[in-house]
């Protein structure tokens, strides 16, 4: 149970004499009578004060039944290992090591198989949202290995643990917990039934509850949105997510660049959001290795591969991928896995 305080029995040791026992029994009877009379007014539980306050807020703002919510929280488990997982800083890892985890033959082959299986749905998503098939496939490949690993933590456990015992991001996770409760009501699933990541991300695309509510779509048109079991809904939802964050159809994601020996720090220190025109970068001696219009905004990215510096220009679509996971390594892995899947599938088709 989630942080239920121990209950002490006031008459466990009967050593006070006959008269003291009668007084104790009278007091207990009065307390039980008072407790019963208050049941109709408000729920009584062993939950922590801040959780009960959260329940009260959900009742007031969203019309929930207090007893049902408190019952759900009583059945929710505190998971201390989640706090360890989310608090442990990532070990220093090179780009080469990170890339090997995701851009490898297993995920490339899995991506080709996934694309072949859902080719019509991926094509439909591209036509509606403008996002290439390989980008959607690569995101699903990196997030859950094409739906095979969606997480083993009950989302209710994960979000409640983080909302009330992870002070650094408590506000964020309380908002996600609120969204999860609303999502469960909207989608008509049991609060304790859905499993996901230790951070509370759900389903094939690993959407947080807020993103699920805002961006998920019923892409298979079966009358419900199910990111846990429907790869088709996941495909459409990722396309919609990226489009809502500003994906530019037909535009590049990133290209390699080269530069002289001059100091590039003024460009590398800026936000990953593309702020500099290609023309401005050219003037500073930074040259794209593929054709791109001079008025295109970009961010200069630096990666180290096999002990050598790699320079990249990341465009608006690269930035949009980082809205899914705010990591340069993540976005570059999506981009490179997508290219590898596209190449492998094209080669396979040409050989048939």
Residue, then its C-alpha position, 0 to 999 in steps of 0.5 A: x500500500x502507498x505510505x499507509x501509516x501503522x495503526x496502533x491498537x489502544x487496548x492491546x495491553x489490558x493492564x489498567x484495571x476494570x474501571x480503566x477498561x470501562x473508560x477506554x471502552x466508552x471513549x472508543x465507542x464514542x470515537x466509532x460513533x463520531x467516525x460513522x457520523x462523519x462518513x457521509x461528509x468526507x472520506x477517511x483513510x490512512x493516506x498521507x496528507x498531501x495525497x488526500x489534498x491532491x484527491x480533494x483537488x481532483x474532486x473539486x476541479x474534476x468532479x471525481x468521487x473521493x472514495x473511489x480515488x482514495x481507494x485507488x491510492x490505498x492500492x497504489x504501491x510506493x516504489x523506492x527503486x523508481x527514485x533511485x532510477x530517476x535520481x541516478x545520473x547517467x554515466x558519462x557515455x560517448x556518442x559512439x557507445x550511445x549510437x551502438x545501443x540503438x543504431x545496430x543491425x537488430x534494430x535496423x532489421x526490426x525497423x524494416x520488418x515493422x515498416x513492411x508490416x505497417x506500410x500502408x499505415x505509415x504511408x497514410x501518416x506521412x500524407x497526413x502529418x508530413x513525417x517520413x515513415x522511417x522517422x516514425x519507425x525509428x522512434x518506435x524502434x528506439x523507444x520500445x524496440x517496436x513495441x516489444x518492451x513498453x515497461x513493467x511498472x504500474x503507471x499509477x505506482x510510478x507517477x504517485x511515487x514521483x509526484x510525492x517523493x521526488x521533490x525536484x520535479x514534483x510539480x511536473x509529475x503531479x501534473x502528469x498524475x492528474x493527466x493520468x487520472x483524467x486519461x483513465x476516465x476518458x479512455x475508460x481503463x482501470x487506474x491500476x491496470x496500465x503498465x509503462x516505464x519507471x517515469x510513467x510513459x505509456x505504450x508503444x510510443x512511450x507517451x507521458x499521460x499529458x502527451x497521450x491526452x493532447x496528441x494521441x489519435x485513433x489512427x485505426x478508427x476503431x473508436x478508441x485510442x490504445x497506445x498500449x496495444x495498437x501499433x497503428x494508433x502509435x504510428x498516427x500519434x507520433x506523426x501528430x505529435x511531431x507535426x504539432x511541434x512544427x515538423x516541416x514536411x520535405x525539409x532536412x533533419x541534419x547534414x554534416x558540416x566542416x569548419x576551419x580551425x577558428x573558434x566555434x564556441x559562440x555557435x556551439x554554446x547556443x541552444x539546440x534550437x536553430x538560431x543561425x542562418x546557413x549564410x551566417x555560418x558560411x560567413x564564419x567558415x562553417x560549410x555544409x557538406x550537402x546543398x541547403x538554402x542559405x536562409x535555412x536556420x540551423x544549430x551547430x552540433x558537435x559530436x565526437x566519433x572514434x576520437x574525431x570531431x564531427x560537426x553537424x547542422x541541425x535544422x528545425x526537424x532535428x529540433x522537433x525530434x528533441x521535443x520527444x526526448x531533449x537529447x542531442x544523442x537521442x535525436x541523432x540516433x533517431x535520424x541515423x537509425x531512420x536513414x539506415x532503415x530506409x537504406x536497408x529496406x530500399x536495398x531489400x526491395x531492389x534485390x527482389 
